[in-house]
Amino acid sequence: MIDYEELALSFVESEEMRECFRNTLLAGDDPVRINQYYCDIIVGSRASVDKKLEVLRKLTPCKETKDLINAAEIALAERKSIVGDVFLVTMNYPYEQDSKGYSGEKFERQPCLTFDKVMELINKETQIELNREKETIEQGLDRFWYEVEKFIPDENNELVHKISWVLNAKGEIMFFELGKIFEKHCHSEDRKDDDWRAWFHWEGSNNWEYPPIPFDFGDIITIDMRPYYDKLNGVIVRIGDNHDCCSIACVYTDEDGYLYCSTLKHDLHGVLTKVSPLYRAKRFVGELPENEIALKSISESIKKIPSTKRAIEHDRFWHNHELAEQIDNYLNSDEYKRMKGSFGCSWDEFKERFSEFLT
C-alpha cells in the first residue's frame, strides 16, 4: 500500500516544516483536501519535474493532479523539435542585491536546433564551470542554472515563443512556463496558466485553509532560495493563517546591511524563485554575519512583546504584534517606497525610527 503522506513529505527539505505538515496539514480526514496539499508540497519542491510527475501519477486522481500532470506532460513532450524550431540557452547565476540595486549575471543566449544539442551544451558549460570553480556537481546545483526557451516559426515565418524551461546544473528540468500558444489547455478558472507558476509561487493561496507555520514573531529563520538567490536570514514580522501568498513576511538585509521587508513565499529581494522557500525554511542557529547583525537586535526586541490573535473574514486568523506590524508597515509603506525607491533602510535610520523598542 502506498504511503501518500510520506511520499509527499519526502519533498519537504526542512525538518521543522515537515513535522509541522505531518502534525497539522495532513492530519485531517478529507481526502480531496489532503490531495490538494500533496500537490502543493510536491510541485513547490526542488525536485525535478520528472520526479514530481512520477509521484503525482501515484496520487488519488482529482482535478488538481489531472491539471498538473497534463501541464507537465505537455512541457516534457515539447523537448521534441522539427525543422525551423530554435532553442535559446542562457546560463544564470544567483541574483544579488546591495544598496545600489539588483544584479544577476547571465551568459549570452546560445542557440541550438534540437533539445539533444541543448543538453550537450549544458553538460559542456557545466563541466567548464565546475572545473573553473573547483566544485562538485552538488555544489553547482546551489550556484547556477539554465533557462531554455523554445521558439517556433508562425505562418509569417517569424519566430514566436512556445515554452521555457529552467534546468539545474545536472540538466534536470525543474520548472517550465508554457507560452500563450497553450492557453487552450488551461483548465482551472482561478489559474489562468498551465505552467505550475501558481503552485510554485503562491502555495497556500488556494481555496483551502493552511495551518500556521512552526515559527513565531521575532524568530530568525534561514531562507534558502538557491540557486536563484544565495541563502540569507530574516526575522519574521508577519504571520497569517498561511492562507495566501503574503501571509508570512520577513525583515532581511542586503550585502551592505540595508534592511528590507517582503513576503517569504515569493518576493524576497524581488526574486520570484522556481522553488518554494517555505518548504526549506528553518530556525537560524549560530552567529549572524556582519551584514545581518541588526537582525539579532530586531529579533530580541520583537520577542519582548507578546502577540495576539484576531479573527478576520471567513473565520481566517491573523496574529497581531505591535512592533512587528509597525516595522512591516513602515518598510512597506507607499510613503517610504516613494522616498527610498527600491533601496533599503539603513540601520541608523531604523534605530532612530524604532528607538523606543530596540534593545
C-alpha positions in Angstrom: 0.0 0.0 0.0 1.4 3.4 -1.0 2.1 5.8 1.9 1.0 9.0 0.2 1.8 11.2 3.2 5.4 10.1 3.4 5.7 10.3 -0.4 4.7 14.0 -0.3 6.6 14.9 2.8 9.8 13.5 1.3 9.8 16.6 -0.9 10.0 18.9 2.1 13.6 19.6 2.9 13.1 21.5 6.2 12.6 19.1 9.1 10.6 21.7 11.0 8.2 22.3 8.1 7.9 18.5 7.5 6.9 17.9 11.1 4.5 20.8 11.1 2.8 19.4 8.0 2.7 15.9 9.4 1.0 17.1 12.6 -1.4 19.6 11.2 -1.7 19.9 7.4 -2.1 16.2 6.8 -4.0 15.3 10.0 -7.5 15.7 8.6 -9.8 13.1 7.0 -10.9 15.0 3.9 -9.1 13.0 1.0 -9.7 15.8 -1.6 -8.3 18.5 0.7 -5.3 16.4 1.6 -4.6 15.5 -2.0 -4.5 19.2 -2.8 -1.9 19.7 -0.1 0.1 16.9 -1.6 0.1 18.7 -4.9 1.3 22.0 -3.3 4.1 20.2 -1.5 5.3 18.2 -4.5 5.2 21.0 -7.1 6.8 23.6 -4.8 9.9 21.4 -4.0 13.3 21.4 -5.5 12.9 18.0 -7.2 12.9 17.6 -11.0 9.7 17.8 -12.9 10.2 14.1 -13.9 10.3 13.0 -10.3 7.3 15.2 -9.4 5.3 13.8 -12.3 6.2 10.2 -11.3 4.7 10.9 -7.8 1.7 12.9 -9.0 0.6 10.0 -11.1 0.5 7.8 -8.0 -1.8 10.2 -6.1 -5.6 9.7 -6.0 -6.9 11.3 -9.2 -8.5 14.7 -8.7 -8.9 18.0 -10.6 -5.6 19.3 -9.3 -3.5 16.3 -10.1 -5.0 16.0 -13.6 -4.2 19.6 -14.4 -0.7 19.4 -13.1 0.0 16.1 -14.9 -1.4 17.4 -18.1 0.8 20.6 -18.0 3.9 18.6 -17.1 3.4 16.1 -19.9 3.0 18.9 -22.4 6.2 20.6 -21.1 8.2 17.4 -21.4 6.9 16.5 -24.8 7.9 19.9 -26.1 11.5 18.8 -26.0 10.9 17.2 -29.4 11.5 19.5 -32.3 11.0 19.9 -36.1 12.9 21.8 -38.7 12.5 25.5 -38.0 12.4 25.3 -34.2 15.1 27.2 -32.3 16.2 26.7 -28.6 18.0 29.5 -26.8 20.1 28.6 -23.8 21.1 31.0 -21.1 23.3 30.2 -18.1 22.3 32.1 -14.9 23.9 32.9 -11.6 22.1 33.9 -8.3 20.6 37.4 -8.2 22.4 39.8 -5.8 21.3 43.0 -4.2 23.2 45.7 -2.4 22.4 49.3 -1.6 22.9 50.2 -5.2 20.3 47.8 -6.6 19.8 44.4 -8.2 22.1 42.4 -10.4 22.1 38.9 -11.8 24.9 37.7 -14.0 24.0 35.8 -17.2 25.8 34.5 -20.2 24.7 35.4 -23.7 21.9 33.3 -25.2 23.3 30.4 -27.2 21.1 28.9 -30.0 20.5 25.2 -30.6 18.3 23.4 -33.1 17.4 20.4 -31.0 17.0 19.6 -27.3 19.7 17.0 -27.6 22.1 19.8 -28.6 20.8 21.8 -25.7 21.8 19.0 -23.3 25.2 18.7 -25.0 25.7 22.4 -24.5 24.6 22.4 -20.9 26.8 19.4 -20.0 29.7 21.1 -21.6 29.2 24.5 -19.9 28.5 22.8 -16.5 31.8 20.9 -16.7 33.7 24.1 -17.6 32.1 26.0 -14.8 32.8 23.2 -12.2 36.4 22.9 -13.3 36.9 26.7 -13.1 35.5 26.9 -9.6 36.9 23.6 -8.5 33.4 22.5 -7.4 31.4 19.2 -7.3 28.2 18.9 -9.2 26.3 19.1 -5.9 27.9 22.5 -5.2 27.0 23.6 -8.7 23.3 22.7 -8.1 23.2 25.5 -5.5 25.0 28.1 -7.6 23.9 28.3 -11.2 21.1 27.1 -13.5 20.0 27.3 -17.1 17.0 28.9 -18.9 16.0 27.3 -22.2 13.5 29.0 -24.4 11.8 27.3 -27.4 10.7 29.3 -30.4 8.8 28.0 -33.5 8.0 29.7 -36.8 4.5 31.0 -37.3 2.5 31.4 -40.5 4.6 34.5 -41.4 7.8 32.6 -40.8 8.6 34.7 -37.7 9.7 33.0 -34.5 7.3 33.0 -31.6 7.9 31.8 -28.1 6.3 28.4 -27.3 7.7 27.3 -23.9 10.5 28.0 -21.4 12.2 25.5 -19.1 14.5 26.0 -16.1 17.2 23.3 -15.8 19.7 22.7 -13.0 23.4 22.1 -13.3 22.7 18.4 -13.9 20.4 19.3 -16.8 17.2 18.3 -15.0 14.1 20.3 -15.7 13.0 22.0 -12.5 10.3 24.4 -13.8 8.5 25.3 -17.0 6.4 28.1 -18.4 4.1 27.4 -21.3 3.6 30.3 -23.8 0.3 31.9 -24.8 0.0 29.3 -27.6 -1.1 26.8 -24.9 -3.9 28.9 -23.4 -6.4 26.4 -24.8 -5.0 23.8 -22.4 -5.8 25.8 -19.3 -8.3 24.0 -17.1 -8.7 25.9 -13.8 -10.8 29.0 -13.9 -8.9 30.5 -10.9 -5.5 29.7 -12.5 -5.1 31.3 -16.0 -1.9 29.4 -16.7 -0.6 25.9 -17.2 2.9 26.3 -16.1 2.7 25.5 -12.4 3.6 29.1 -11.6 0.7 29.5 -9.1 1.8 26.3 -7.4 5.5 27.4 -7.2 4.9 30.9 -6.0 1.6 31.1 -4.3 1.4 27.9 -2.3 -1.3 28.4 0.3 -3.3 30.9 -1.9 -5.8 28.3 -3.0 -9.3 28.0 -1.7 -8.5 25.9 1.4 -7.0 26.9 4.7 -3.4 26.2 5.6 -2.1 25.6 9.1 0.2 28.0 11.0 3.9 27.9 10.3 6.1 26.4 13.1 7.7 29.8 13.8 6.8 32.9 15.8 7.2 36.6 15.6 10.8 37.6 16.1 12.2 34.2 15.1 15.2 34.4 12.8 14.9 31.8 10.1 17.2 30.7 7.3 15.7 31.3 3.9 17.0 29.1 1.1 16.2 30.1 -2.4 19.3 28.5 -4.0 20.3 28.5 -6.8 18.2 31.6 -7.6 19.5 33.6 -4.7 22.1 32.8 -2.0 20.9 31.7 1.4 20.0 34.5 3.8 18.4 35.0 7.2 15.3 37.0 8.1 13.2 38.0 11.1 9.5 37.0 11.0 7.3 40.1 11.3 4.0 38.9 9.7 2.1 35.7 10.4 -1.3 34.9 9.0 -3.1 31.6 8.7 -0.9 30.8 5.7 -3.9 31.1 3.5 -2.5 33.4 0.9 0.8 34.3 -0.7 1.5 37.3 1.5 0.6 35.8 4.9 4.3 35.5 6.0 6.8 38.3 5.9 10.4 38.8 7.0 12.8 41.6 7.6 16.2 40.9 6.0 19.3 42.7 4.8 21.3 43.1 1.6 25.1 42.7 1.3 25.6 46.3 2.7 23.3 45.7 5.7 20.4 47.7 4.5 17.0 46.5 5.7 14.0 45.3 3.7 10.7 43.6 4.4 9.0 41.3 1.9 6.8 38.2 1.8 8.6 34.9 2.4 6.9 32.9 -0.3 7.5 34.9 -3.4 9.1 38.3 -3.1 12.3 38.4 -1.1 14.7 40.7 -2.8 12.2 40.9 -5.6 13.2 37.4 -6.7 10.4 35.0 -7.9 12.0 31.7 -7.3 11.2 28.5 -9.1 11.1 26.5 -5.8 9.3 27.2 -2.6 11.4 29.0 0.2 8.6 28.0 2.6 9.4 24.3 2.3 13.0 24.8 3.1 12.7 27.4 6.0 14.3 26.6 9.3 15.3 28.4 12.5 18.7 30.0 12.4 21.3 28.7 14.7 24.8 30.3 15.1 26.4 33.7 14.7 25.0 36.1 12.2 27.3 37.5 9.5 28.3 41.2 9.9 25.7 42.4 7.3 22.9 40.7 9.2 23.9 41.6 12.7 21.0 44.1 13.0 18.5 41.1 12.8 19.6 40.0 16.3 18.5 43.3 17.9 15.2 43.3 15.9 14.5 39.7 16.9 15.2 40.3 20.6 13.0 43.5 20.6 10.1 41.8 19.0 10.2 38.8 21.3 9.9 41.0 24.4 6.3 41.9 23.3 3.6 39.2 23.3 1.5 38.6 20.2 -2.3 38.3 20.0 -4.7 36.6 17.5 -7.7 38.1 15.8 -10.3 36.7 13.5 -11.0 38.3 10.1 -13.3 37.5 7.3 -14.4 33.9 6.7 -13.1 32.9 10.1 -9.5 33.2 9.0 -6.9 34.3 11.5 -4.1 36.8 11.6 -1.7 37.2 14.5 -1.1 40.7 15.8 2.2 42.0 17.1 2.5 45.7 17.8 6.2 46.2 17.0 6.3 43.6 14.2 3.3 45.3 12.5 4.9 48.7 12.8 8.1 47.5 11.2 6.2 45.7 8.4 4.0 48.8 7.7 6.9 51.2 7.8 9.2 49.3 5.4 6.3 48.6 3.0 4.5 51.9 3.2 3.9 53.9 0.0 5.5 56.9 1.6 8.7 55.0 2.4 8.9 53.4 -1.0 8.4 56.8 -2.7 11.2 58.2 -0.5 13.7 55.3 -0.9 12.7 53.7 -4.2 13.9 50.1 -4.3 16.7 50.7 -1.8 16.7 49.5 1.8 16.6 51.2 5.1 19.9 51.9 6.9 20.4 50.6 10.4 20.9 54.1 11.7 17.7 55.2 10.2 15.9 52.1 11.5 17.2 52.6 15.1 16.1 56.2 15.1 12.6 55.3 13.9 12.2 52.4 16.4 14.4 53.6 19.3 11.7 53.1 22.0 11.5 49.4 21.2 15.0 48.3 20.3 17.2 46.6 22.8 
